Amino acid sequence: MKKVLKIILALVLFIFIAIQFYQPALNVDKGQVYTTDFSQVYKMPVEVKTILHTSCYDCHSNNTNYMWYDHVQPARTMVENHIEDAKKELNFNEWGSYSNRKQERLLNSIKEQIETKQMPLSSYTMMHKNAKLKDEQIKILTNWLKDQR
């Protein structure tokens, strides 16, 4: 019985090590200045820009600030899939390329999801405590978003 357990543990360890060699491309485009970026399209207070970059841009832009554990499989693949899905819904770096109609819809959606605390996701804020929005930050963001419509 102990021999079987050792074989199973060795196999699990081997598989864990082997999957570390598969690393999806990083969502990093450092140094790139996007003329279509949300913060370029709208004149916004520094406080609003800081909140958005801290709580939203990791998933909803072309630049993710990875933590060390984001490089360990299978978490790496899950993180990259999450970012890919998030960018399909909203990519702040590409905001200016969206139609006026889409921008209006997204402004409403962002405001609503922040007010109802659907965003940022709790699965994200669990590991990124500084991304969790405080009530005052929610108020600042939602008021600013309301003024943009």
N, C-alpha and C positions, 0 to 999 in steps of 0.2 A: 504494500500500500504506500509506504514512504517513497519507494522508487518511482511509482506512478506519479505521485505528487511532485517529486523533484523534476520529472520529465515535463510535466504540465507547466510548472513554474519556469523552467528553462525555455520552453516553447513560447510562453507569454512574454518573457523578457526578450527573446530573440525577435519576436514580432514587433514589440514596442521599439526596439532599437532600429529595426529595419524600416519602419514607417517614418522614422525621423529623416530619412534621406529624401522623402517626398516633401518638398516645400513649395507651396503655391507662390506665385509672384506677389511681392509686397505691394500694398497700395500706398506707394510713396512717390511723390513727384516734387521733391524738395527744391526750393529756389524758384519754382515756376510761378510767375505772376500772371494770374488770369484776369483779363480785362472783363470777362463775363462773370466774375465772382460776385456773389451776393453783396459783399461789402464794398465792391466797386460800383455796383448799380445803384445802391442806396447810400445816401449820406446818413451815417449812424453814429451815435455817441460811442466813445471808446468802451464804455461799460457794456453796451449791447453787443458790440463786436467780441469782446472778451468772453461774455457768457456763451455766445454762439460757438466760438472756437473751443471753449472748454467742454461744453455739453453736447455739441452736435457734429462738429466737423470730423471727428475721428471716423464716423461711419458715413456721413453724408458729404464727403469731399474726396479729392484725389490724394489726400495726405493724411495718413493715419499715424499717430504716435503709438507705436507698439510697446507693450510691456514685455519683460523677459519671457513670461509664461505664454505669450501669444506666439512664440516660436516653437513650442513643443506640440507635437502631434499627439492626439487628434484635435486638440484645441485650435491649432493653426488653421486647419481646414474649416472648422466651424466658424471661426472669426472671419475668414476670407469670404465664406458664403454669406454670412450676415452683412458684411460690408457691401458685397455685390448686390444683394437684395435691397439694401438701404439706398444705394446710389441709383438703382432703377427707379425708385420712388422720388428721390430728391438728391441732386448733387449741387451743393452750394457753389462749387467752382464753375458750373455751367449755367447758372441762373439766367444770365443775360441772353443766352441762346434759346430760352423757353419763350413760347408765345405769350402775349399779354394775358390771354385767357388762362393758360396754365399757371402763370405767375400768380394771378388773382386766386385761383383755386388753391394753390399751394400756400399762399399767405394765410388764407382762411383755415386750411388744414393744420398748418404749423401752430397757429394761435390756439385752435381748439385742442390739439393734442398736448400742448404745453399746459393749458388751463386745466385739463382733465387728468394731468400727470401721466399720460400714456407715453410721453417722451420726456426725457430720454428713458429708454427701457430699463426696468429694474434689474434685468440681468446684466446690463452694462454698468449701472451705478453701483451695483454690489461690489464690483472689482475696481471701479473708478469713483471713489467717494466724492471727489471734488466736482464731478460732473452732475451730481444730484442737485436739482434746482431748489433753492430756498424760496419761500413764499414771496419775499421781496424781489427776488430775481424774476420769478414768474410774473409778478405785477409789472416790472420794468419792461420785460419782453413783450407781454401781451399789449400793454399800452402803446409801445413803439410800433408793433405790428398793426394794431388798429389804425394808427395814424398814417400808415403806408397805403391803405386802401382808399 
